[in-house]
Amino acid sequence: MLTSKQRAELRAQANPLDTTLIVGKDGVTDAVIEEAERLLTARELVKGKTLETSLMTAREVSDAICEATGADGVACVGSKFVIYRFSEKCQEERNQTGRAKRKATPVSRMDPVRRSEKARRMAAKQQREQRNEYFRQQAIERAIEREREKQLRNQD
């Protein structure tokens, strides 16, 4: 399952790609699935198109191909769709050409939203802990006062 950040990065990578997978009026057939398998193994990221004569929408085609191949749907816009699946073959080629090893799915280096969210959570946690400590101290002081008053009453 891809995160929204990973999906956004893959959509950006798919923009310049040519459409390599075309689904016609017969819909998702075995031949289309085999072609998708071959393309996913060779490229990892595949852009496809459904023709107007097809009885299926791009979303339906994308979901059917993803289910059959084990890929993840990245985007569906109009009659075009993009699917992604990590390929060991592509990873080996990257390693042989001397390019740096890449993780299974692309990840953005800096995520300011998560960082600020984490900081807000930490600040809220500290406030809760300070408030709880204050109330504990107040409860202890009241209990001590009650005990003193009780002792004073017993002495009288």
MARBA-3410 file (N, C-alpha, C, O; in Angstrom, 1 decimal):
156
0.8,-1.2,0.0,0.0,0.0,0.0,0.9,1.2,0.0,1.8,1.3,0.8 ~ 0.6,2.1,-0.9,1.4,3.4,-1.0,0.8,4.5,-0.2,-0.4,4.6,0.0 ~ 1.7,5.3,0.4,1.2,6.5,1.1,0.9,7.6,0.1,1.2,7.5,-1.1 ~ 0.2,8.7,0.6,-0.1,9.7,-0.4,1.1,10.4,-0.9,1.2,10.9,-2.0 ~ 2.2,10.5,0.0,3.4,11.1,-0.5,4.1,10.3,-1.6,4.5,10.9,-2.6
4.1,9.0,-1.4,4.7,8.1,-2.4,3.9,8.2,-3.7,4.5,8.2,-4.8 ~ 2.6,8.2,-3.6,1.7,8.4,-4.8,2.0,9.6,-5.5,2.1,9.7,-6.7 ~ 2.2,10.7,-4.8,2.4,12.0,-5.4,3.8,12.0,-6.1,3.9,12.5,-7.3 ~ 4.8,11.4,-5.5,6.1,11.3,-6.2,6.0,10.4,-7.4,6.6,10.7,-8.5 ~ 5.3,9.3,-7.4,5.1,8.5,-8.5,4.3,9.2,-9.6,4.6,9.0,-10.8
3.3,9.9,-9.3,2.6,10.7,-10.3,3.5,11.7,-11.0,3.4,11.8,-12.2 ~ 4.4,12.3,-10.3,5.3,13.2,-10.9,6.3,12.5,-11.8,6.6,13.0,-12.9 ~ 6.7,11.3,-11.5,7.6,10.5,-12.3,6.8,10.0,-13.6,7.4,9.8,-14.6 ~ 5.5,9.8,-13.4,4.7,9.3,-14.6,4.3,10.3,-15.6,4.0,10.0,-16.7 ~ 4.4,11.6,-15.2,4.0,12.7,-16.2,4.7,12.6,-17.5,4.0,12.6,-18.5
6.0,12.5,-17.6,6.7,12.4,-18.9,6.6,11.1,-19.6,6.9,11.0,-20.8 ~ 6.1,10.1,-19.0,6.0,8.7,-19.6,5.0,8.7,-20.7,4.0,9.4,-20.7 ~ 5.3,7.9,-21.7,4.3,7.6,-22.8,3.4,6.6,-22.4,3.7,5.7,-21.5 ~ 2.2,6.6,-23.0,1.2,5.5,-22.7,1.6,4.3,-23.4,1.8,4.2,-24.6 ~ 1.9,3.2,-22.6,2.4,1.9,-23.1,1.4,0.8,-23.1,1.5,-0.2,-23.7
0.3,1.0,-22.3,-0.7,-0.1,-22.1,-2.1,0.5,-22.5,-2.5,1.5,-22.0 ~ -2.7,-0.2,-23.5,-4.0,0.3,-24.1,-5.0,-0.8,-23.9,-4.8,-1.9,-24.3 ~ -6.1,-0.4,-23.3,-7.2,-1.4,-23.1,-8.3,-1.0,-24.1,-8.8,0.1,-24.0 ~ -8.7,-2.0,-24.9,-9.7,-1.7,-25.9,-11.1,-2.1,-25.5,-11.5,-2.2,-24.3 ~ -12.0,-2.4,-26.5,-13.4,-2.7,-26.2,-13.6,-4.0,-25.5,-14.7,-4.2,-24.9
-12.7,-4.9,-25.6,-12.8,-6.2,-24.9,-12.6,-6.1,-23.4,-12.9,-7.0,-22.7 ~ -12.1,-5.0,-23.0,-11.8,-4.8,-21.5,-10.5,-5.4,-21.1,-9.6,-5.6,-21.9 ~ -10.5,-5.9,-19.9,-9.3,-6.5,-19.3,-9.3,-8.0,-19.6,-10.0,-8.8,-19.0 ~ -8.5,-8.3,-20.6,-8.4,-9.7,-21.0,-7.1,-10.3,-20.5,-6.2,-9.6,-19.9 ~ -6.9,-11.6,-20.7,-5.6,-12.3,-20.3,-4.4,-11.6,-21.0,-3.4,-11.5,-20.4
-4.6,-11.3,-22.3,-3.5,-10.6,-23.0,-3.1,-9.3,-22.4,-1.9,-9.0,-22.3 ~ -4.1,-8.5,-22.0,-3.8,-7.2,-21.4,-3.1,-7.4,-20.0,-2.1,-6.7,-19.7 ~ -3.5,-8.4,-19.3,-2.8,-8.7,-18.0,-1.4,-9.2,-18.2,-0.5,-8.8,-17.4 ~ -1.2,-10.0,-19.2,0.2,-10.5,-19.5,1.1,-9.3,-19.9,2.2,-9.2,-19.5 ~ 0.5,-8.4,-20.7,1.3,-7.3,-21.1,1.6,-6.4,-20.0,2.7,-5.9,-19.8
0.6,-6.2,-19.1,0.9,-5.4,-17.9,1.9,-6.0,-17.0,2.8,-5.3,-16.5 ~ 1.9,-7.3,-16.8,2.9,-8.0,-16.1,4.3,-7.8,-16.6,5.3,-7.5,-15.9 ~ 4.4,-7.9,-18.0,5.7,-7.7,-18.7,6.2,-6.3,-18.5,7.4,-6.1,-18.2 ~ 5.3,-5.3,-18.6,5.7,-3.9,-18.5,6.1,-3.6,-17.1,7.0,-2.9,-16.8 ~ 5.3,-4.1,-16.1,5.7,-3.8,-14.7,7.0,-4.4,-14.3,7.7,-3.8,-13.5
7.3,-5.6,-14.8,8.6,-6.2,-14.5,9.7,-5.4,-15.2,10.8,-5.3,-14.6 ~ 9.5,-4.9,-16.4,10.6,-4.2,-17.1,10.7,-2.7,-16.6,11.8,-2.2,-16.6 ~ 9.6,-2.1,-16.2,9.7,-0.6,-15.9,9.2,-0.2,-14.5,9.6,0.9,-14.1 ~ 8.5,-1.0,-13.8,7.9,-0.7,-12.5,6.7,0.3,-12.5,5.7,0.1,-11.9 ~ 6.8,1.3,-13.4,5.8,2.4,-13.5,5.2,2.3,-14.9,5.9,2.5,-15.8
3.9,2.1,-15.0,3.3,1.9,-16.3,2.1,2.9,-16.4,1.3,3.0,-15.5 ~ 2.0,3.6,-17.5,0.9,4.5,-17.8,0.0,3.8,-18.9,0.5,3.3,-19.9 ~ -1.3,3.7,-18.6,-2.2,3.1,-19.5,-3.3,4.0,-19.9,-3.6,5.0,-19.3 ~ -4.1,3.5,-20.9,-5.2,4.3,-21.4,-6.3,3.3,-21.8,-6.1,2.2,-22.3 ~ -7.6,3.7,-21.5,-8.7,3.0,-21.9,-9.4,3.7,-23.1,-9.5,4.9,-23.1
-9.7,3.0,-24.1,-10.3,3.6,-25.3,-11.7,3.9,-25.0,-12.4,3.4,-24.1 ~ -12.3,4.9,-25.8,-13.7,5.3,-25.7,-14.6,4.1,-25.9,-15.7,4.1,-25.3 ~ -14.2,3.2,-26.7,-15.1,2.1,-27.1,-15.2,1.0,-25.9,-16.0,0.1,-25.9 ~ -14.3,1.1,-25.0,-14.3,0.2,-23.9,-15.5,0.5,-23.0,-15.9,1.6,-22.8 ~ -16.0,-0.6,-22.4,-17.2,-0.5,-21.6,-16.8,-0.2,-20.1,-17.7,-0.1,-19.3
-15.5,-0.1,-19.9,-15.1,0.1,-18.5,-14.4,1.4,-18.4,-13.9,2.0,-19.3 ~ -14.5,2.0,-17.1,-13.8,3.2,-16.9,-12.3,3.0,-16.6,-11.9,1.8,-16.3 ~ -11.5,4.0,-16.6,-10.1,3.9,-16.3,-9.9,3.3,-14.8,-9.0,2.5,-14.6 ~ -10.7,3.8,-13.9,-10.6,3.3,-12.5,-10.9,1.8,-12.4,-10.2,1.1,-11.8 ~ -12.0,1.3,-13.1,-12.3,-0.1,-13.1,-11.2,-0.9,-13.8,-10.8,-2.0,-13.2
-10.6,-0.4,-14.9,-9.5,-1.1,-15.5,-8.3,-1.2,-14.6,-7.7,-2.2,-14.5 ~ -8.0,-0.1,-14.0,-6.8,0.0,-13.1,-7.0,-1.0,-11.9,-6.0,-1.7,-11.6 ~ -8.1,-1.0,-11.3,-8.4,-1.9,-10.2,-8.3,-3.3,-10.6,-7.7,-4.1,-9.9 ~ -8.8,-3.7,-11.8,-8.8,-5.1,-12.3,-7.3,-5.5,-12.5,-6.9,-6.6,-12.2 ~ -6.6,-4.6,-13.2,-5.2,-5.0,-13.5,-4.4,-5.1,-12.2,-3.5,-6.0,-12.0
-4.6,-4.1,-11.3,-3.9,-4.2,-10.0,-4.2,-5.4,-9.2,-3.3,-6.0,-8.6 ~ -5.4,-5.8,-9.2,-5.8,-7.1,-8.5,-5.1,-8.3,-9.1,-4.7,-9.2,-8.4 ~ -5.1,-8.3,-10.5,-4.5,-9.5,-11.2,-3.0,-9.5,-11.1,-2.4,-10.6,-11.1 ~ -2.3,-8.4,-11.0,-0.9,-8.4,-11.0,-0.2,-8.1,-9.7,1.0,-8.3,-9.6 ~ -1.0,-7.7,-8.7,-0.4,-7.3,-7.4,0.2,-6.0,-7.4,1.1,-5.7,-6.5
-0.2,-5.1,-8.3,0.4,-3.7,-8.4,-0.5,-2.8,-7.5,-1.5,-3.2,-7.0 ~ 0.0,-1.6,-7.4,-0.7,-0.5,-6.7,-1.2,0.5,-7.7,-0.4,1.0,-8.6 ~ -2.4,1.0,-7.6,-2.9,2.1,-8.5,-2.4,3.4,-8.0,-2.5,3.7,-6.8 ~ -1.8,4.2,-8.9,-1.2,5.5,-8.5,-2.2,6.6,-8.8,-2.5,7.4,-8.0 ~ -2.7,6.6,-10.1,-3.6,7.7,-10.4,-4.5,7.3,-11.6,-4.2,6.4,-12.4
-5.7,7.9,-11.6,-6.7,7.8,-12.7,-7.2,9.1,-13.0,-7.9,9.8,-12.2 ~ -6.9,9.6,-14.2,-7.4,10.9,-14.7,-8.0,10.7,-16.1,-7.3,10.3,-17.0 ~ -9.3,11.0,-16.2,-9.9,10.9,-17.5,-9.9,9.4,-17.9,-10.4,8.5,-17.2 ~ -9.3,9.2,-19.1,-9.2,7.8,-19.6,-7.9,7.2,-19.4,-7.6,6.1,-19.8 ~ -7.0,7.9,-18.7,-5.6,7.4,-18.4,-5.5,7.0,-17.0,-6.1,7.5,-16.1
-4.6,6.0,-16.7,-4.3,5.5,-15.4,-2.8,5.2,-15.3,-2.1,4.9,-16.3 ~ -2.3,5.1,-14.1,-0.9,4.8,-13.8,-0.9,3.7,-12.7,-1.6,3.9,-11.7 ~ -0.1,2.7,-12.9,0.1,1.6,-11.9,1.5,1.4,-11.6,2.4,1.8,-12.4 ~ 1.9,0.9,-10.4,3.2,0.8,-9.9,3.4,-0.6,-9.2,2.5,-1.0,-8.5 ~ 4.5,-1.2,-9.5,4.9,-2.4,-8.7,6.4,-2.5,-8.7,7.0,-2.4,-9.7
7.0,-2.7,-7.5,8.4,-2.8,-7.4,8.9,-4.0,-8.2,8.3,-5.1,-8.1 ~ 10.0,-3.9,-8.8,10.6,-4.9,-9.7,12.0,-5.2,-9.3,12.9,-4.3,-9.2 ~ 12.3,-6.5,-9.0,13.6,-6.9,-8.6,14.6,-6.7,-9.8,15.8,-6.4,-9.6 ~ 14.1,-7.0,-11.0,14.9,-6.8,-12.2,15.4,-5.4,-12.3,16.6,-5.2,-12.6 ~ 14.5,-4.4,-12.1,14.9,-3.0,-12.2,15.9,-2.7,-11.1,16.9,-1.9,-11.3
15.7,-3.3,-9.9,16.7,-3.0,-8.8,18.1,-3.6,-9.2,19.1,-2.9,-8.9 ~ 18.1,-4.7,-9.8,19.4,-5.3,-10.2,20.1,-4.5,-11.2,21.3,-4.3,-11.1 ~ 19.3,-4.0,-12.2,19.9,-3.1,-13.2,20.5,-1.8,-12.6,21.5,-1.3,-13.0 ~ 19.7,-1.2,-11.6,20.2,0.0,-11.0,21.5,-0.3,-10.2,22.4,0.5,-10.2 ~ 21.6,-1.5,-9.6,22.8,-1.8,-8.8,24.0,-2.1,-9.8,25.1,-1.7,-9.4
23.7,-2.7,-10.9,24.8,-3.0,-11.9,25.4,-1.7,-12.5,26.6,-1.6,-12.8 ~ 24.5,-0.7,-12.8,25.0,0.5,-13.4,25.6,1.4,-12.4,26.1,2.5,-12.8 ~ 25.7,1.0,-11.2,26.4,1.9,-10.2,25.5,2.9,-9.6,26.0,3.7,-8.7 ~ 24.3,3.0,-9.9,23.4,4.0,-9.3,23.1,3.5,-7.9,23.2,2.3,-7.5 ~ 22.9,4.5,-7.0,22.6,4.2,-5.6,21.4,3.3,-5.4,20.5,3.3,-6.2
21.5,2.4,-4.4,20.4,1.5,-4.1,19.2,2.4,-3.8,19.3,3.4,-3.0 ~ 18.0,1.9,-4.2,16.8,2.6,-4.0,15.9,1.8,-3.2,15.9,0.5,-3.3 ~ 15.1,2.4,-2.3,14.1,1.6,-1.5,13.0,1.1,-2.4,12.9,1.5,-3.6 ~ 12.2,0.2,-1.9,11.2,-0.4,-2.7,10.2,0.6,-3.2,9.7,0.5,-4.4 ~ 9.9,1.6,-2.4,9.0,2.7,-2.9,9.7,4.0,-2.6,10.3,4.2,-1.6
9.5,5.0,-3.5,10.1,6.3,-3.3,9.6,7.0,-2.1,8.3,7.0,-1.8 ~ 10.4,7.7,-1.3,10.0,8.4,-0.1,10.7,9.8,-0.2,11.8,9.9,-0.5 ~ 9.9,10.8,0.2,10.4,12.1,0.2,11.3,12.3,1.4,11.1,11.7,2.4 ~ 12.4,13.1,1.2,13.4,13.2,2.3,12.9,14.0,3.5,13.2,13.7,4.6 ~ 12.1,15.0,3.2,11.7,15.9,4.3,10.2,16.0,4.3,9.6,16.3,3.3
9.6,15.8,5.4,8.2,15.9,5.6,7.8,16.9,6.7,7.7,16.5,7.8 ~ 7.7,18.2,6.3,7.5,19.2,7.3,6.2,19.1,8.1,6.0,19.5,9.2 ~ 5.2,18.5,7.4,3.9,18.3,8.1,4.0,17.3,9.2,3.5,17.6,10.3 ~ 4.6,16.2,9.0,4.8,15.2,10.1,5.7,15.8,11.2,5.4,15.6,12.4 ~ 6.7,16.5,10.9,7.6,17.1,11.9,6.8,18.1,12.8,7.0,18.0,14.0
6.0,19.0,12.2,5.3,19.9,13.0,4.2,19.2,13.8,3.9,19.6,14.9 ~ 3.6,18.2,13.2,2.5,17.5,13.9,3.1,16.8,15.1,2.5,16.8,16.2 ~ 4.3,16.2,15.0,5.0,15.6,16.1,5.4,16.6,17.2,5.2,16.2,18.3 ~ 5.8,17.7,16.8,6.2,18.8,17.7,4.9,19.2,18.5,5.0,19.4,19.7 ~ 3.8,19.4,17.8,2.5,19.7,18.5,2.1,18.6,19.5,1.7,18.9,20.6
2.2,17.4,19.1,1.9,16.3,20.0,2.8,16.3,21.3,2.3,16.1,22.4 ~ 4.1,16.5,21.1,5.0,16.5,22.2,4.7,17.7,23.1,4.7,17.5,24.4 ~ 4.4,18.9,22.6,4.0,20.0,23.4,2.7,19.7,24.2,2.6,20.0,25.4 ~ 1.7,19.1,23.6,0.5,18.8,24.3,0.7,17.8,25.4,0.1,17.9,26.4 ~ 1.6,16.8,25.1,1.9,15.8,26.1,2.6,16.4,27.3,2.3,16.1,28.5
3.5,17.4,27.1,4.2,18.0,28.2,3.2,18.8,29.0,3.2,18.8,30.2 ~ 2.3,19.5,28.3,1.2,20.3,29.1,0.4,19.4,29.9,0.1,19.7,31.1 ~ 0.0,18.3,29.4,-0.8,17.3,30.1,-0.1,16.8,31.4,-0.6,16.7,32.5 ~ 1.2,16.5,31.2,2.0,16.0,32.3,2.2,17.1,33.4,2.1,16.8,34.6 ~ 2.4,18.3,33.0,2.5,19.4,34.0,1.2,19.6,34.7,1.2,19.8,35.9
0.1,19.6,34.0,-1.2,19.8,34.6,-1.5,18.6,35.6,-2.0,18.9,36.7 ~ -1.2,17.4,35.2,-1.4,16.3,36.0,-0.6,16.3,37.3,-1.0,16.0,38.4 ~ 0.7,16.8,37.2,1.6,16.9,38.3,1.1,18.0,39.3,1.1,17.8,40.5 ~ 0.6,19.1,38.7,0.0,20.2,39.5,-1.2,19.6,40.4,-1.2,19.9,41.6 ~ -2.1,18.9,39.7,-3.2,18.4,40.4,-2.9,17.3,41.5,-3.5,17.2,42.5
-1.8,16.5,41.2,-1.3,15.6,42.2,-0.8,16.3,43.4,-1.1,15.9,44.5 ~ 0.0,17.3,43.2,0.5,18.1,44.3,-0.6,18.7,45.1,-0.6,18.7,46.4 ~ -1.6,19.3,44.4,-2.8,19.9,45.1,-3.5,18.8,46.0,-3.9,19.1,47.1 ~ -3.7,17.7,45.4,-4.4,16.6,46.1,-3.6,16.2,47.4,-4.2,15.9,48.4 ~ -2.3,16.1,47.2,-1.4,15.7,48.4,-1.5,16.7,49.5,-1.7,16.4,50.6
-1.4,18.0,49.1,-1.5,19.1,50.1,-2.8,19.1,50.8,-2.9,19.3,52.0 ~ -3.9,18.9,50.1,-5.3,18.9,50.7,-5.4,17.7,51.7,-6.0,17.8,52.8 ~ -4.8,16.6,51.3,-4.9,15.4,52.1,-4.1,15.6,53.4,-4.5,15.2,54.5 ~ -2.9,16.3,53.3,-2.1,16.6,54.5,-2.9,17.6,55.4,-2.9,17.4,56.6 ~ -3.5,18.6,54.8,-4.3,19.6,55.6,-5.5,18.9,56.3,-5.8,19.2,57.5
-6.2,18.0,55.6,-7.3,17.2,56.3,-6.8,16.4,57.5,-7.4,16.3,58.5 ~ -5.6,15.8,57.3,-5.1,15.0,58.4,-4.7,15.9,59.6,-5.0,15.5,60.7 ~ -4.1,17.1,59.3,-3.8,18.0,60.4,-5.1,18.4,61.1,-5.1,18.5,62.4 ~ -6.1,18.8,60.4,-7.4,19.2,61.0,-8.0,18.1,61.8,-8.5,18.4,62.9 ~ -7.9,16.9,61.3,-8.4,15.7,62.0,-7.7,15.6,63.4,-8.3,15.3,64.4
-6.3,15.7,63.3,-5.5,15.6,64.5,-5.8,16.7,65.5,-5.9,16.4,66.7 ~ -6.0,17.9,65.0,-6.4,19.0,65.9,-7.7,18.8,66.6,-7.9,19.1,67.8 ~ -8.7,18.3,65.8,-10.0,18.0,66.4,-9.9,16.9,67.5,-10.6,16.9,68.5 ~ -9.1,15.9,67.2,-9.0,14.8,68.2,-8.3,15.3,69.5,-8.6,14.7,70.5 ~ -7.4,16.3,69.4,-6.7,16.8,70.6,-7.7,17.6,71.4,-7.5,17.6,72.7
-8.7,18.2,70.9,-9.6,19.1,71.6,-10.6,18.3,72.3,-11.4,18.8,73.0
END
